[in-house]
Structure formats: structure tokens, C-alpha cells
Amino acid sequence: MPARNIRPWLWLVGIVVAIDQISKWIVLGAMQAGESRYVAPFFNWVLTFNPGAAFSFLSDAGGWQRWFFTALALGVSAWIVGMLSRHSGEFRLSLALTLILGGALGNVIDRIRFGAVVDFIQWHMAGYYFPAFNVADSAITLGAILMAWDQFARKPTSDATVASVHEAKEG
């Protein structure tokens, strides 16, 4: 099947990356590393640099993880662009892939620039603090939820259904 027009999805990727990077630029200009600012009883701004992955996984691995996660994100990004070209007409799946791609690229920019991902959003409740995250992480999470929803919402196709559709097109 020929590649479909993925330009609108790539524009949305650019918007996600821009919002992520602008939000980090604002926080980096307004706060010092380690600083925390109270916003509400359940929410703080806190500037942290995470050299690891989600939930600081491998954050103390000695530095190799910077390039490993950068290469992994770029590889996954290339795969997502391929998926978008095959599924650009499927709104929910394409939106999910776009959000994941935009988030991944936003965090790759941080890894290349700073050697770590800039995190600044912190939710907390009853003395429990959720690990800090950023706009890119939010886009990845939302994209993953949409992708799961898309997979569960798809109607299963049996071999008989596929065969009858194929026969109808030929006949």
C-alpha cells in the first residue's frame, strides 16, 4: 500500500515538541535545579533533571544511559513515522502515535542538550509524591492510553470476513 500523507500528523508532532520545549524554557528561566514551588495542595512546580527513563529508571547508571535512551527514542521515532505512513487515515491510532512521537522527540532534545530530561510537574497527595514529569511525558502517556483504547475498540476481523471483503472487491 502506498504511503499516505502524514504531513498533518507531523505538524502536530512539531506542535507537541514546541509546547514541550517552550514550557521547559520557561521553567529553566524561572527556577533553579532542585527548587520547588507550591502551587496547590496537590501540585508543585519542581525543577529536576532526570538522566534515566520513566520513574528515574537507570538514573544512576553512570552516563551510558543518555545515549542508549537517545538511540532508543530515535529508533522508535523512525518506526512510528513508518506506522503513521501506513495508518494516517486512522484518526485515533495516528493521534496516539503522533503524541508518543512528539513526546519522545521532546525528551531526546533534552538528553542531547542537557544529558538528562527536564522535569518540572509534581503531583502529590497525603504525603505521597509522584515522580516529577513534563509535557513530553504527558504526551507519551496520553498517546499510550489512546493506543490501548484504539486496540481494544477495534472490531476483530476473522479470516472469513477478510476473504469476503476481498471477494467483493474483485467481483
KELUMDO-653551 format. One record per residue: x, y, z of N, C-alpha, C in turn. Coordinates in nm, 4 decimals. Each point is the difference from the previous one (the first is absolute). Example, Ala and Ser with C-alpha at 12.3 -4.5 7.8 and 13.67 -1.06 7.14 Angstrom:
REM KELUMDO-653551
[[1.3190, -0.5690, 0.7800], [-0.0890, 0.1190, 0.0000], [0.0900, 0.1200, 0.0000]] [[-0.0350, 0.1050, -0.0720], [0.0820, 0.1190, 0.0060], [-0.0770, 0.1090, 0.0730]] 
//
This chain:
REM KELUMDO-653551
[[0.0851, -0.1175, 0.0000], [-0.0851, 0.1175, 0.0000], [0.0896, 0.1236, 0.0000]] [[-0.0299, 0.0997, -0.0831], [0.0848, 0.1201, -0.0054], [-0.0119, 0.0820, 0.1280]] [[0.1048, 0.0755, 0.0283], [0.0007, 0.0858, 0.1179], [-0.1056, 0.1089, -0.0154]] [[-0.0674, 0.0288, 0.1076], [-0.1014, 0.1050, 0.0007], [0.0638, 0.1298, 0.0471]] [[-0.0731, 0.1075, -0.0150], [0.0488, 0.1309, 0.0422], [0.0036, 0.0074, 0.1527]] [[0.1191, 0.0114, 0.0534], [0.0130, 0.0083, 0.1457], [0.0364, 0.1421, 0.0446]] [[0.0012, 0.0945, -0.0943], [0.0366, 0.1371, 0.0350], [-0.0815, 0.0583, 0.1147]] [[-0.1330, -0.0159, 0.0005], [-0.0757, 0.0567, 0.1129], [0.0436, -0.0592, 0.1342]] [[0.0305, -0.1274, 0.0015], [0.0443, -0.0639, 0.1242], [0.1378, 0.0510, 0.0398]] [[0.0870, 0.0218, -0.0980], [0.1334, 0.0511, 0.0321], [-0.0076, 0.1445, 0.0498]] [[-0.0950, 0.0778, -0.0511], [-0.0205, 0.1346, 0.0532], [-0.0391, -0.0073, 0.1474]] [[-0.0876, -0.0940, 0.0327], [-0.0414, -0.0170, 0.1392], [0.1176, -0.0446, 0.0864]] [[0.0863, -0.0860, -0.0532], [0.1223, -0.0380, 0.0725], [0.0799, 0.1259, 0.0323]] [[0.0162, 0.0864, -0.0987], [0.0742, 0.1250, 0.0207], [-0.0627, 0.0883, 0.1065]] [[-0.1324, 0.0030, 0.0044], [-0.0701, 0.0797, 0.1015], [0.0248, -0.0582, 0.1390]] [[-0.0065, -0.1326, 0.0128], [0.0262, -0.0650, 0.1293], [0.1424, 0.0299, 0.0461]] [[0.0964, -0.0141, -0.0904], [0.1402, 0.0281, 0.0338], [0.0156, 0.1470, 0.0398]] [[-0.0636, 0.0907, -0.0743], [0.0114, 0.1431, 0.0305], [-0.0584, 0.0321, 0.1378]] [[-0.1180, -0.0525, 0.0304], [-0.0607, 0.0256, 0.1314], [0.0889, -0.0557, 0.1104]] [[0.0531, -0.1199, -0.0213], [0.0893, -0.0612, 0.0988], [0.1249, 0.0855, 0.0222]] [[0.0644, 0.0393, -0.1080], [0.1247, 0.0753, 0.0127], [-0.0231, 0.1410, 0.0540]] [[-0.1092, 0.0645, -0.0392], [-0.0312, 0.1341, 0.0537], [-0.0272, -0.0085, 0.1491]] [[-0.0753, -0.1018, 0.0425], [-0.0287, -0.0135, 0.1429], [0.1290, -0.0235, 0.0788]] [[0.0911, -0.0784, -0.0532], [0.1279, -0.0244, 0.0679], [0.0856, 0.1267, 0.0012]] [[-0.0020, 0.0753, -0.1083], [0.0755, 0.1254, -0.0081], [-0.0486, 0.0964, 0.1077]] [[-0.1323, 0.0091, 0.0164], [-0.0569, 0.0886, 0.1025], [0.0443, -0.0448, 0.1390]] [[-0.0121, -0.1287, 0.0283], [0.0371, -0.0515, 0.1325], [0.1494, 0.0177, 0.0254]] [[0.0831, -0.0288, -0.0995], [0.1449, 0.0153, 0.0165], [0.0379, 0.1460, 0.0263]] [[-0.0764, 0.0940, -0.0565], [0.0273, 0.1410, 0.0225], [-0.0504, 0.0521, 0.1336]] [[-0.0957, -0.0716, 0.0585], [-0.0640, 0.0491, 0.1218], [0.0440, -0.0732, 0.1266]] [[0.0623, -0.1152, -0.0137], [0.0322, -0.0802, 0.1188], [0.1440, -0.0511, -0.0049]] [[0.0496, -0.0361, 0.1154], [0.1312, -0.0632, 0.0130], [-0.0201, -0.1503, 0.0191]] [[0.0955, -0.0791, -0.0428], [-0.0080, -0.1458, 0.0177], [-0.0233, -0.0331, 0.1467]] [[-0.0962, -0.0865, 0.0253], [-0.0332, -0.0415, 0.1356], [-0.1020, 0.0891, 0.0684]] [[-0.0286, 0.1153, -0.0584], [-0.0959, 0.0917, 0.0602], [-0.1416, -0.0543, -0.0152]] [[-0.0814, 0.0241, 0.1008], [-0.1394, -0.0430, -0.0008], [-0.0882, 0.1192, 0.0353]] [[-0.1096, 0.0162, -0.0728], [-0.0946, 0.1084, 0.0270], [-0.1404, -0.0580, 0.0181]] [[-0.0584, 0.0332, 0.1113], [-0.1364, -0.0416, 0.0309], [-0.0973, 0.0673, -0.0962]] [[-0.0921, -0.0788, -0.0554], [-0.1036, 0.0541, -0.0870], [-0.1380, -0.0253, 0.0614]] [[-0.0219, -0.1209, 0.0469], [-0.1287, -0.0394, 0.0593], [0.0270, -0.1147, 0.0973]] [[-0.0982, -0.0374, 0.0815], [0.0228, -0.1078, 0.0972], [0.0382, -0.1349, -0.0624]] [[-0.0131, -0.0124, -0.1297], [0.0296, -0.1261, -0.0690], [0.1009, 0.0151, -0.1137]] [[0.0584, 0.1201, -0.0142], [0.0799, 0.0291, -0.1191], [0.1112, 0.0989, 0.0314]] [[0.1214, -0.0318, -0.0465], [0.1167, 0.0885, 0.0117], [0.0679, 0.0130, -0.1359]] [[0.0698, 0.1116, -0.0190], [0.1007, 0.0099, -0.1051], [0.1297, -0.0406, 0.0666]] [[0.0771, -0.0868, -0.0614], [0.1287, -0.0406, 0.0551], [0.0945, -0.0290, -0.1166]] [[0.1144, 0.0661, -0.0012], [0.0929, -0.0180, -0.1118], [0.0994, -0.1105, 0.0326]] [[-0.0088, -0.1079, -0.0769], [0.0938, -0.1113, 0.0150], [0.0527, -0.0405, -0.1374]] [[0.1129, -0.0658, 0.0010], [0.0597, -0.0539, -0.1222], [0.0102, -0.1510, 0.0181]] [[-0.0677, -0.0751, -0.0867], [-0.0033, -0.1456, 0.0094], [0.0876, -0.0603, -0.1096]] [[0.1169, -0.0546, 0.0371], [0.0855, -0.0626, -0.1010], [-0.0460, -0.1399, -0.0379]] [[-0.0997, -0.0531, 0.0706], [-0.0506, -0.1345, -0.0282], [-0.1247, 0.0045, -0.0859]] [[-0.0789, -0.1044, 0.0144], [-0.1265, -0.0099, -0.0729], [-0.1142, 0.0263, 0.0976]] [[-0.1171, -0.0490, -0.0319], [-0.1173, 0.0204, 0.0850], [0.0286, -0.0425, 0.1435]] [[-0.0478, 0.0802, 0.0933], [0.0174, -0.0249, 0.1435], [0.1478, -0.0106, 0.0374]] [[0.0855, 0.0715, -0.0730], [0.1448, 0.0047, 0.0235], [0.0688, -0.1343, -0.0192]] [[-0.0600, -0.0890, -0.0764], [0.0613, -0.1293, -0.0302], [0.1372, 0.0207, -0.0634]] [[0.1011, -0.0607, 0.0536], [0.1393, 0.0081, -0.0437], [0.0599, 0.1402, 0.0139]] [[-0.0549, 0.0823, 0.0865], [0.0514, 0.1365, 0.0132], [0.1411, 0.0050, 0.0576]] [[0.0411, -0.1032, 0.0693], [0.1348, -0.0027, 0.0587], [0.0908, -0.1009, -0.0712]] [[-0.0229, -0.0200, -0.1289], [0.0731, -0.1022, -0.0758], [0.1363, 0.0463, -0.0504]] [[0.0396, 0.1221, 0.0249], [0.1347, 0.0422, -0.0350], [0.0141, 0.0782, -0.1287]] [[-0.1071, 0.0278, -0.0716], [0.0083, 0.0844, -0.1180], [-0.0296, -0.0691, -0.1316]] [[0.0241, -0.1300, -0.0099], [-0.0249, -0.0699, -0.1268], [-0.1476, 0.0039, -0.0381]] [[-0.0871, 0.0105, 0.1010], [-0.1437, -0.0031, -0.0259], [-0.0462, 0.1200, -0.0817]] [[0.0727, 0.1111, 0.0070], [-0.0362, 0.1184, -0.0794], [-0.0078, -0.0358, -0.1481]] [[0.1048, -0.0635, -0.0495], [0.0061, -0.0322, -0.1425], [-0.0854, -0.1214, -0.0339]] [[-0.0141, -0.0920, 0.0944], [-0.0864, -0.1160, -0.0220], [-0.1447, 0.0464, -0.0175]] [[-0.0493, 0.0833, 0.0923], [-0.1383, 0.0465, -0.0093], [-0.0202, 0.0937, -0.1182]] [[0.1023, 0.0759, -0.0373], [-0.0089, 0.0853, -0.1187], [-0.0131, -0.0857, -0.1251]] [[0.0859, -0.1004, -0.0130], [-0.0052, -0.0894, -0.1169], [-0.1315, -0.0773, -0.0030]] [[-0.0433, -0.0478, 0.1157], [-0.1265, -0.0741, 0.0071], [-0.1163, 0.0886, -0.0440]] [[-0.0054, 0.1225, 0.0503], [-0.1084, 0.0913, -0.0360], [0.0031, 0.0347, -0.1488]] [[0.1183, 0.0185, -0.0553], [0.0095, 0.0301, -0.1430], [-0.0414, -0.1202, -0.0844]] [[0.0372, -0.1195, 0.0422], [-0.0426, -0.1213, -0.0702], [-0.1509, -0.0180, 0.0042]] [[-0.0581, 0.0180, 0.1178], [-0.1453, -0.0096, 0.0143], [-0.0674, 0.1105, -0.0823]] [[0.0592, 0.1180, -0.0029], [-0.0562, 0.1100, -0.0784], [-0.0036, -0.0341, -0.1484]] [[0.1049, -0.0596, -0.0503], [0.0022, -0.0412, -0.1411], [-0.1088, -0.1042, -0.0269]] [[-0.0152, -0.0941, 0.0912], [-0.1039, -0.1022, -0.0134], [-0.1383, 0.0655, 0.0005]] [[-0.0206, 0.0977, 0.0877], [-0.1296, 0.0681, 0.0084], [-0.0300, 0.0744, -0.1301]] [[0.0987, 0.0650, -0.0589], [-0.0221, 0.0684, -0.1284], [-0.0455, -0.1010, -0.1048]] [[0.0606, -0.1182, -0.0009], [-0.0442, -0.1055, -0.0916], [-0.1429, -0.0433, 0.0274]] [[-0.0335, -0.0143, 0.1277], [-0.1369, -0.0368, 0.0372], [-0.0988, 0.1093, -0.0422]] [[0.0388, 0.1248, 0.0190], [-0.0883, 0.1104, -0.0404], [-0.0255, -0.0028, -0.1507]] [[0.1025, -0.0329, -0.0771], [-0.0192, -0.0013, -0.1451], [-0.0959, -0.1118, -0.0432]] [[-0.0068, -0.1067, 0.0784], [-0.0915, -0.1101, -0.0327], [-0.1401, 0.0195, 0.0588]] [[-0.0115, 0.0791, 0.1064], [-0.1279, 0.0117, 0.0705], [-0.0471, 0.1441, 0.0137]] [[0.0458, 0.0899, -0.0867], [-0.0312, 0.1422, 0.0166], [-0.1490, 0.0301, -0.0099]] [[-0.0757, -0.0887, -0.0603], [-0.1440, 0.0207, -0.0109], [-0.0778, -0.0480, 0.1213]] [[0.0665, -0.0643, 0.0942], [-0.0653, -0.0496, 0.1211], [0.0243, 0.1026, 0.1107]] [[-0.1006, 0.0809, 0.0271], [0.0175, 0.1168, 0.0858], [0.0552, -0.0340, 0.1374]] [[-0.0649, -0.0881, 0.0729], [0.0394, -0.0256, 0.1388], [0.1410, -0.0578, 0.0080]] [[0.0312, -0.0965, -0.0858], [0.1340, -0.0591, 0.0005], [0.1046, 0.1033, -0.0405]] [[-0.0280, 0.0781, -0.1022], [0.0959, 0.1009, -0.0446], [0.0215, 0.1080, 0.1054]] [[-0.1065, 0.0393, 0.0684], [0.0149, 0.0975, 0.1072], [0.0862, -0.0573, 0.1123]] [[-0.0235, -0.1257, 0.0347], [0.0808, -0.0653, 0.1037], [0.1473, -0.0025, -0.0400]] [[0.0272, -0.0433, -0.1222], [0.1382, -0.0067, -0.0478], [0.0641, 0.1385, -0.0032]] [[-0.0766, 0.0998, -0.0408], [0.0501, 0.1371, -0.0071], [0.0381, 0.0531, 0.1370]] [[-0.0853, -0.0233, 0.0994], [0.0307, 0.0457, 0.1362], [0.1246, -0.0693, 0.0547]] [[0.0111, -0.1293, -0.0230], [0.1186, -0.0740, 0.0466], [0.1251, 0.0521, -0.0700]] [[-0.0090, 0.0214, -0.1307], [0.1146, 0.0507, -0.0766], [0.0419, 0.1386, 0.0474]] [[-0.0964, 0.0901, 0.0167], [0.0323, 0.1352, 0.0466], [0.0645, -0.0015, 0.1375]] [[-0.0528, -0.0818, 0.0906], [0.0582, -0.0110, 0.1339], [0.1395, -0.0586, -0.0024]] [[0.0175, -0.1042, -0.0792], [0.1321, -0.0628, -0.0086], [0.1038, 0.0988, -0.0530]] [[-0.0353, 0.0746, -0.1033], [0.0949, 0.0959, -0.0575], [0.0270, 0.1157, 0.0957]] [[-0.1015, 0.0436, 0.0741], [0.0213, 0.1048, 0.0999], [0.1017, -0.0425, 0.1045]] [[-0.0094, -0.1237, 0.0453], [0.0953, -0.0493, 0.0994], [0.1374, -0.0277, -0.0609]] [[0.0046, -0.0393, -0.1274], [0.1295, -0.0192, -0.0669], [0.0762, 0.1327, -0.0059]] [[-0.0709, 0.1067, -0.0291], [0.0650, 0.1318, -0.0043], [0.0660, 0.0295, 0.1346]] [[-0.0713, -0.0274, 0.1092], [0.0572, 0.0208, 0.1337], [0.1240, -0.0852, 0.0218]] [[-0.0078, -0.1266, -0.0356], [0.1151, -0.0897, 0.0213], [0.1226, 0.0489, -0.0755]] [[-0.0211, 0.0484, -0.1221], [0.1129, 0.0504, -0.0784], [0.0521, 0.1311, 0.0599]] [[-0.0894, 0.0907, 0.0371], [0.0405, 0.1308, 0.0540], [0.0588, -0.0064, 0.1400]] [[-0.0670, -0.0759, 0.0894], [0.0352, 0.0043, 0.1417], [0.0544, -0.1313, 0.0560]] [[-0.0085, -0.1068, -0.0770], [0.0405, -0.1310, 0.0510], [-0.1053, -0.0625, 0.0890]] [[-0.1142, 0.0658, 0.0131], [-0.1098, -0.0471, 0.0838], [-0.1287, 0.0675, -0.0465]] [[-0.1117, -0.0557, 0.0418], [-0.1300, 0.0560, -0.0348], [-0.0419, 0.0999, 0.1076]] [[-0.0487, 0.1153, -0.0428], [-0.0474, 0.1040, 0.0915], [-0.1426, -0.0360, 0.0430]] [[-0.0182, -0.0189, 0.1308], [-0.1317, -0.0283, 0.0570], [-0.0368, 0.1120, 0.0952]] [[-0.1309, 0.0329, 0.0074], [-0.0382, 0.1133, 0.0851], [-0.1406, -0.0067, 0.0563]] [[-0.0781, -0.0978, -0.0372], [-0.1364, -0.0116, 0.0512], [-0.0012, -0.1084, 0.1074]] [[-0.0532, 0.0327, 0.1156], [-0.0022, -0.0969, 0.1099], [-0.1378, -0.0020, 0.0667]] [[-0.0651, -0.1156, -0.0060], [-0.1274, -0.0207, 0.0694], [0.0288, -0.0688, 0.1316]] [[-0.0795, 0.0306, 0.1017], [0.0184, -0.0665, 0.1293], [-0.1311, -0.0025, 0.0769]] [[-0.0093, -0.0970, 0.0912], [-0.1187, -0.0131, 0.0818], [0.0338, -0.0798, 0.1254]] [[-0.0439, 0.0482, 0.1131], [0.0138, -0.0696, 0.1288], [0.1440, -0.0440, 0.0258]] [[0.0944, 0.0861, -0.0336], [0.1404, -0.0313, 0.0246], [0.0659, -0.0866, -0.1066]] [[-0.0752, -0.0444, -0.1007], [0.0575, -0.0777, -0.1101], [0.0256, 0.0939, -0.1170]] [[0.1225, -0.0010, -0.0506], [0.0390, 0.0853, -0.1116], [0.0255, -0.0855, -0.1233]] [[-0.0787, 0.0248, -0.1056], [0.0201, -0.0675, -0.1272], [0.1266, 0.0567, -0.0628]] [[0.0816, -0.0814, -0.0664], [0.1221, 0.0530, -0.0616], [-0.0300, 0.1157, -0.0961]] [[0.0877, 0.0979, -0.0009], [-0.0176, 0.1162, -0.0873], [-0.0005, -0.0437, -0.1459]] [[-0.0746, 0.0745, -0.0810], [-0.0087, -0.0312, -0.1424], [-0.0113, 0.1304, -0.0774]] [[-0.0229, -0.0085, -0.1307], [-0.0053, 0.1193, -0.0843], [-0.1092, -0.0149, -0.1059]] [[-0.0110, 0.0972, -0.0881], [-0.1014, -0.0032, -0.1059], [0.0238, -0.1172, -0.0946]] [[0.1254, -0.0274, -0.0350], [0.0304, -0.1127, -0.0884], [-0.0453, -0.1319, 0.0617]] [[0.0274, -0.0179, 0.1290], [-0.0439, -0.1215, 0.0690], [-0.1519, -0.0115, -0.0026]] [[-0.0678, 0.1128, 0.0177], [-0.1468, 0.0008, -0.0039], [-0.0505, -0.0413, -0.1380]] [[0.0649, 0.0496, -0.1056], [-0.0397, -0.0361, -0.1362], [0.0216, -0.1489, -0.0245]] [[0.1121, -0.0533, 0.0462], [0.0282, -0.1432, -0.0163], [-0.1052, -0.0825, 0.0738]] [[-0.0315, 0.0395, 0.1225], [-0.0987, -0.0729, 0.0792], [-0.1380, 0.0040, -0.0660]] [[-0.0427, 0.1180, -0.0421], [-0.1285, 0.0128, -0.0672], [-0.0016, -0.0815, -0.1295]] [[0.1098, 0.0050, -0.0746], [0.0098, -0.0791, -0.1228], [-0.0095, -0.1494, 0.0268]] [[0.0647, -0.0467, 0.1057], [-0.0064, -0.1426, 0.0347], [-0.1418, -0.0402, 0.0394]] [[-0.0685, 0.0867, 0.0742], [-0.1395, -0.0286, 0.0377], [-0.0885, -0.0060, -0.1246]] [[0.0171, 0.0964, -0.0909], [-0.0768, -0.0009, -0.1248], [0.0295, -0.1234, -0.0838]] [[0.1266, -0.0419, -0.0020], [0.0360, -0.1186, -0.0775], [-0.0669, -0.1247, 0.0581]] [[-0.0003, -0.0113, 0.1326], [-0.0671, -0.1136, 0.0635], [-0.1497, 0.0041, -0.0298]] [[-0.0596, 0.1183, 0.0128], [-0.1426, 0.0156, -0.0301], [-0.0274, -0.0415, -0.1443]] [[0.0849, 0.0449, -0.0915], [-0.0174, -0.0345, -0.1411], [0.0034, -0.1509, -0.0200]] [[0.0914, -0.0660, 0.0660], [0.0112, -0.1449, -0.0165], [-0.1215, -0.0733, 0.0573]] [[-0.0496, 0.0458, 0.1144], [-0.1173, -0.0631, 0.0599], [-0.1281, 0.0320, -0.0759]] [[-0.0043, 0.1161, -0.0643], [-0.1205, 0.0428, -0.0710], [-0.0109, -0.0592, -0.1400]] [[0.1071, -0.0543, -0.0505], [-0.0036, -0.0576, -0.1354], [-0.0893, -0.1224, -0.0025]] [[-0.0742, -0.0126, -0.1096], [-0.0826, -0.1185, -0.0174], [0.0875, -0.1119, -0.0566]] [[-0.0062, -0.1170, 0.0618], [0.0820, -0.1098, -0.0527], [-0.0488, -0.0418, -0.1389]] [[0.0963, -0.0297, -0.0851], [-0.0342, -0.0485, -0.1336], [0.0420, -0.1451, -0.0107]] [[-0.0918, -0.0814, -0.0425], [0.0320, -0.1411, -0.0181], [0.0525, -0.0201, -0.1411]] [[0.0601, -0.1135, -0.0247], [0.0491, -0.0308, -0.1345], [-0.1140, -0.0011, -0.0996]] [[-0.1197, -0.0448, 0.0424], [-0.1156, -0.0048, -0.0885], [-0.0427, 0.1413, -0.0393]] [[0.0035, 0.0928, 0.0948], [-0.0376, 0.1381, -0.0287], [0.0974, 0.0617, -0.0993]] [[0.1284, -0.0210, 0.0231], [0.1024, 0.0524, -0.0906], [-0.0175, -0.0593, -0.1393]] [[-0.0255, -0.1308, -0.0081], [-0.0177, -0.0658, -0.1293], [-0.1235, 0.0538, -0.0718]] [[-0.1107, 0.0212, 0.0723], [-0.1214, 0.0483, -0.0655], [0.0170, 0.1436, -0.0480]] [[0.0721, 0.0830, 0.0750], [0.0274, 0.1366, -0.0425], [0.0847, -0.0034, -0.1269]] [[0.1015, -0.0864, -0.0004], [0.0888, -0.0120, -0.1161], [-0.0789, -0.0470, -0.1224]] [[-0.0896, -0.0987, 0.0170], [-0.0817, -0.0496, -0.1111], [-0.0930, 0.1087, -0.0514]] [[-0.0559, 0.0792, 0.0898], [-0.0920, 0.1073, -0.0401], [0.0736, 0.1045, -0.0843]] [[0.1231, 0.0280, 0.0345], [0.0760, 0.0977, -0.0775], [0.0334, -0.0527, -0.1388]] [[0.0272, -0.1304, -0.0113], [0.0350, -0.0579, -0.1299], [-0.1213, -0.0276, -0.0858]] [[-0.1128, -0.0287, 0.0626], [-0.1186, -0.0431, -0.0734], [-0.0838, 0.1114, -0.0393]] 
//
